[in-house]
Amino acid sequence: MNPEIFSLLGLSERDISIYRALMALGPSAIRTIAERAGVNRGSTYECLKSLQQRGIVTYQPRGKRRYFSAREPEVLLQLAAERREQLDKAIDQLKTSVIPDLHHLKPDFSIANVEFYEGDAGIEQVLRDILNRVGEQADPVYSVFSSKPVRSLLYRPFPNFTAQRVARKIRVRVIAIGEGGENAEYSERKWIRTEGPVDAAYIAIYPPRCAIISLASDNYPTAVVIDSREVAAAQQIIFNTLWGLL
């Protein structure tokens, strides 16, 4: 069994060991359950008490002893449904109140508005940020300056980026510096012809953010993300003006 599934339900490996022991044993006393699960009696008692409170096990008194029983495994589906409902409520509260309240605490601009990323994992975070933020807009579109040297390495950590963008019907306008560049749905492309080599650079404008990706030595990718409406607006004006001239 995949322990991550149970972890998502808030159940520890010890909880599951005790539940499995109960499923195999049927109604049993704490000592028997502890021996079957390989857990000491004190920890077994605490786990049983927690599982009982969550409705996963029950007990019945027999003289001075309690005999515990496991409820049918379908109870785990009920637990998952309850957890999903709680998460849905939490997401709604985050969107409607918590996140807006936290944003109000931020100054108009500070060093916190500049984020730094590096390596493939960092670039993947930036690319996912672009998809997630643009995908929430009423008119999902963003703009890009892209030079030839960066293109073959940009999507290395996120090879299905374009497929996800197209699936979400997110449009992109690209000014390509140097020849090449792929054609895909929901994209428009214009070119700036160059002579000689050009530096590796990728600038994504998705107000209120701009992401700047470049390559350090040995093609090691780095990125800076600036969260500023003013900076993004200025970059958008530059892009739109150049787009109209090409």
Helices and strands as residue ranges (DSSP letters): H 3-8, H 13-25, H 30-37, H 41-53, E 57-62, E 65-70, H 75-93, I 94-98, H 99-104, G 111-113, E 114-118, H 119-135, E 141-147, H 148-154, H 161-167, E 171-177, E 187-192, E 201-206, E 209-215, G 217-219, E 221-227, H 229-245
